């Protein structure tokens, strides 16, 4: 049975992003100033982020926001991305479920991250910024930002989580090829990094440490703005191009998803594919189930605490209302570097509270089991992050085997794993293991 791909014509590519904040019955609580504990306005955020991104972050009224023409032109280099029916995976599982995946690995950067890197760099350039800085885990976001910065004429500095830098050296090479300066975090180049290494000289890094260093650089460098690859509302907004396309493509397939699944680190690719479909749940038109697949070793959605917390380890960010494991949480050195983040974005945290979605925890070995099966059936080697979405999809498809239900399952393939082959080598050689936190470890960190 042949795969069937659904591609949109250029004229059908969405020209607006979807802002779920306008439709949410219960809005997220506001970010707070860490010193005064007062709600922040966009003007406060604009000291750190590009001004237009700061406005988008707190926009609770506009359901759809126009994509700037120059960004849309860049999108058309690689969009639309394919929606694919995974016939061979269905056959291998013996499931009556219809499995579709949105393939965000087909763009030149290999992951969904470029969808937000382009507009963030565009907005930064428009307001006269000359430099951007950020953090990255596995490196997909860092690579995307380095490329976007180059095409918009910006200098780019990236702090990459030290353990991920060691595990995936070629992602650092990609960033440097595009002209970015790349530093392993924690480093001795910032006050935050020095403080972290003073306490723990062997610290292998986390997204929290890298965010602290990038924020410090942005605040101490003239004409420099900090840009982020996940967690925040405006990042998820930019990523809704995925779900808006998928909605049109599902119509071409003559089906509508009963279940939508994505891996979860901070929430960008989950929100990107889920939010456009979720608006129909909010309106009462549909009853789609939404599942966020996170690592068992970093279970903030299922075992974290909802509270105001910092987005970084040093405490430089605003206080955000989120499900969190604590901003000083030190994650296990799993290969899904993009999912090793202590907190969930504000929108997703509110949606979890309102029971409009739920999370599932995936052990590392189960995620690679799923990635190997997907590679051997569909011919695509998925990123370790995406393997979590595939594992959750397989769980749901197996349930259909038991019930005989012909569910339609849609998941987001957020990126390929061609620069993650050392992880696959370790899996094949039997050198990977699972990491599970005890209740005592979580409580102690919180």
N, C-alpha and C positions, 0 to 999 in steps of 0.2 A: 504494500500500500504506500503510495507516494505522499510525502509531505505536501501540504498546501499552504502557500504563503499569501498573505493579504497585504497589499501595498496600496497606499493612497496616492492619488495624483497630486502634483505640486499645488494645484488650486484648492485641494481638500485639506492641506496641512493647517491646523488651527492657527489663528492669528491673535488669539488671546489666551492668557492663562486663567485657570479657575481658582478663585479665592474662597475656600471653604469657610473661612472665618465669618463671612457675611451670612452664611446659611446655618451655622451651628446654633442650636437652641440655647445651649449654655456656653458662653464665651470663656476662653481661658482667662485665668487671673492675670493681672498685668505683671511684667517684669519690674523689679524694684531696684532702686539705687542701693548699693551694698552698705553705704554709710548711713543714709537718712531713712532707709526702708520706705521711701515714698515711690509711687508709681512713676515710671519713666515715660517721657514723651519722645516723639521721633527726633526732636532737636537734640535730646540727650544722647540718643543712639548714634546720631550723625557725627559725633566726635570720634567714633570708632569705625562705623560702617559708611559706605557711600550713602549720600542723602536720600536718593530715591529708594534704595533698599530699606532704609530706616522707615520711610513712609509706608512702604509695602508691609513691613513687619507688623505694624499696628493698625492696618486698614481693616476695619470691621464692617464696612458698608458696601464696597464695590464687589459684586459677585464675579465679574470678569474684568481683567486688566489687560490692556493692549500690549502686545509684544512690539517693542520698537522695530521699525522697518529694517534698520541695520542689523539687529540681532536676528530677525526673521530671515534675512538674506543669508546669514551664516548658517542658520538651522537648515536651510534648503540644500546645503552641501551634503548633508547626510540623512535628512529626514524626508519622508517618513521611514521609521525602522519597521522591519517585518513583524507581523503577527503570524505565528506558525502553529499549525495543528500537529501535536507530537504523536503521530500515529504509531511510530515504532516503540515509544515508551509505553503507550497504552497497551500495545500487543504484549510487550515483555511483562507487564504487570497483570495482564489478563483482566483488566478492569472495564466495566461498561461506561466509566466516566469519559467525557471528552476533555482532553487536556490541551490547552493553548498556552503559548508563552510569547510574551512581547520581547523581542530580541534587541536589547540595547547595547549588545556587544559589537554591532556591525559598524559603528562609526569609527573614524581613524584613531580615536583615543581609547577605544575598547571598552568604555563603560558609560553609564548614564550621566556621569558627573559633568560632562561638557555642557549639558543643558542649562546649568546654573552658572558655570564659569563664564560663559559668553556674556550674559546680561550683566553680571556683577562687574566685569571688567569694562563693559560698555558704559555703565553708569558712572564708574570711577573716572574713566577718561573724560566723560562729559562735564564733570565738575572740576576738572583741572588737576586731578590726582596724577602723580608721576610714578608712584610705587604702590604695590600691593604685597601683602604678606599673609601667610596662612599656615595651618598645620595640615598634616596628612598622616594616615595610618599606613595601609598597604600601598598607598601611592597613586591610586586612581584619581583622586581629587587633585593631588599635587601636579600630576601630569596634565590634567585637563586645564588647571589654572595657568600653568606655565605656558601652555600653547595659547590660551585665550589672551593672556597678558602680552605675549609676543605679537599677536596679530593686531592688538589695539595699541601697541607702542608703549607698554608699561614695563617697568622693572619689577621683577618678582623674586621674593625670598620665601622659601618653604622650610618649615621645621618638620622633619619626618620622625615618627616614633622610632627610637633607636633599634628595638628588636625587629621591627618590620624592615628597617633599612638593611639590617644584616640578612634577613630572610629573603628579601626581594631586591637585590642590588641593582637590577636592570631598571626598576622604576626610577631610582635616583638618576640613572644614566639618561633616561628619557627626559626627565625634568631639566637636566643640565644641557641636553641637546637643544631644548627649546629656549635656553638662556637663563634659566632660573638658578639662583644660589640655593643650595640644599645643605641643611645642617641636621645632624642627628640630635634628637631630644630625649632626655635633658642634656643640655650643653653648658659649657662655661662662658658662652657669649652673652648671656643675659643674667640679670640679678635673680630672676625666678629660677633659672636653670642651676645657678650656683647654689642657691638655697636648698633645692631639692637634692643635689648631689652631696651637699654637706651632711644632710641627714642620712642619705642612703647612697653611698658612692657607687654601688653596683646597680642602681635603678635602671631597668631596661626600657623605661619609657611607657607612656600612655598618651592617648589623645588629650587627656587633661593637662599633662605636662607640656605638650607641644602647643596647645592653645595658649597657655600662660606665656610662653616665650614669644609666640607670634604677636600676641596682644601688646606685650612690652615693647617689641620692636616698632609696632605701628604707632604707639604713643610717644616714642622717643625719636622718631624719624620725620622730618618735615615732608609734607605733601604725600603722606603714606596712609593708606586705609587697610584695615583688616577685613578680609573676606572669608566666608565660611562655606564648607561643602555640605553641611547637613544641619540637623537640629532646629534651626530657626525657621520661622514661618515663611519668610520670603524665599528661602531656598526650596522648601516644599512647593511653594507657589510656582516657581520656575519649572519644577519637575513635572507639574501637571500636564505638560505637553505630552507626556507618555500616556497617561490615562485617557486624555481627550482623543488622541489618535486611536488608542485601543478600542474606545467606544465606537468610533466610526468603523473600524476594521471588524469588530465583532458583528456589527450590522451586516457587513459584506458577507460574513460567514453564516449569517442567518441564525445566530445564537446570542445568548446573553449569559454572563457568568453567574452561577449560583454561589461561587466562592472565589475571592480574589486574595492572592498570597504574595508576599514579598519578604525578603530578608530585612532585618532591622538592626541598625546600629544607632543612628540618631533620628532617622525617620524620613530622609529625603526621597529614597527610591520607593519606600512604602507609600508615603503620601502622594508621590508622583503618579503611581498607577491606581491607588485606591480612592483618593478624594473625588475625582470626577464621577466614579461610579457611586460613591457614598452619597452624593447629593440627591440621588434618586431614592435612597433609603430615607433620608431626612424628609423628603417631600411626601413619603408614603407610597411612592409608585412601585418600589421594589423591596425585596428582603434579602439582599445579598449578604453573605457572611464574609467578614474580613479578618485575615489571620496574618500576624506579624511574627516571623520566625527569627528568634534571637539565639545566640549561643547559650548552652547550658552553663558555661563558665562566666557569663555576664548577664544574669537574668533580671534586669531592672523592671521589665514589664510584669513578670509573674511573681517576683519575690522582692522587688524594690519597695521603697516607701514613698508615698506622695508627700512632697514637702518643697519649700523653697530651698534651692541649692545653687551653688556656683556651677558654671559650665566648665571651669578649668580647675586645675589642682591648686594654683597659688591664690585663687580668690580674686582675680582681676575683673571677671565678667559681672554683669548685672545678676541679681538673684532671680532665678527662673523657677516657676511652679512646674515641677516635673516628678515623674517616678524616677527614683535615683537609688544607686547603691552607695552614695556618698562621694563627694568630689575628690577625695583622696584614695578612692578605690584603686588598687593596683591589679589589673586584669592578668589572667594567665596568658602565656605566650602562644596562644592559638594562631593558626595561619590566616584566619579570617580577620585580618588587621583592621578592616573598616568597621567591624562590629564590636570592637573592644572599647566601648564608650560607656561611661558610668550612668548616663542619664538619657531620658527620652525627651523629645521635643514637646513644647507646651501644648500644641494642638493634639498630638497623639495621646498625651497624658490625660487631657480632658476627655477625649473620646473613649479611652479605657475606663475612666471614672463613670462615664455615661453608658457603659456596656454596649457601645456601638461597634466594637472590635475587640479582639483579644490576642494575647501573645501565646506562643508555644516555645518551649526550650528544646534545642536540638544539640545532642552530644556531638563532639567533633568527629568521632568515627562514623556516626550515622550520616553526618553531612557529606563525608567523603565517599561513603557507600553510595549515596544518592548521586553524587557528582560522577562517579565512575559509571554507574548504570546509564546516566543521561549521555555521557560521552560515547558509550558503546552502542547506544541505540540511535541517538540523534546526530552524532558526529561532531558535537560542539563540546569542547572542554570548558566547563564553567569556572568562574572565579570561586574561591573558597567561600566568599560571602554568599554568592548566588546558590551555592550548594545547599545552604540552609533553607532557602525557598523551595528548592527541588525536593528536599527531604520532607518538608511539610506537605508538599503537593502529593508525594507518594503515600504519605500517611492517609490523606483524604481519599486518594484513589483506591487504596486498599479497603477502606471502609465501604466504598461502593461495591467492591467485590463481595462483601459480606451481605449487603442489603439488596444488591441488584439494582440500585438506583443509578440512573443515567445523569449524574450531575455534570455540569459544565464548570470546569476549573480553569482559572486564568492565573498565571504567575508571571512575575517580572524577572527575566534573565538580565540582571543588572550589569553584567560584564563577563568577558572571557577570562580564562585562567592560563593563557599561554605564557605569562611571565610569572606564573606560580608553580612551575613544574617541579621545583625542588620539594614543594609540599606534597605533590602527588608521588614523587619518588619515595619520600618518607612513609607515606601511607602504604604504598605497594611493598616496601621493605619491612613493614610492620613496626615502624619506629614512632608512630603517632599514638597519643593516648587521650583519654577523656579527662576533663577537669570539672569537678562539681563542688560548689561552695556549700559549706555547712550553714545551718541557721545561725550558729554562734559566730562564724566569720562575718556574715552579713550584718548581724546586730552590732558586732564590735566596730565595724567600719562606719556604720551610721551613727 
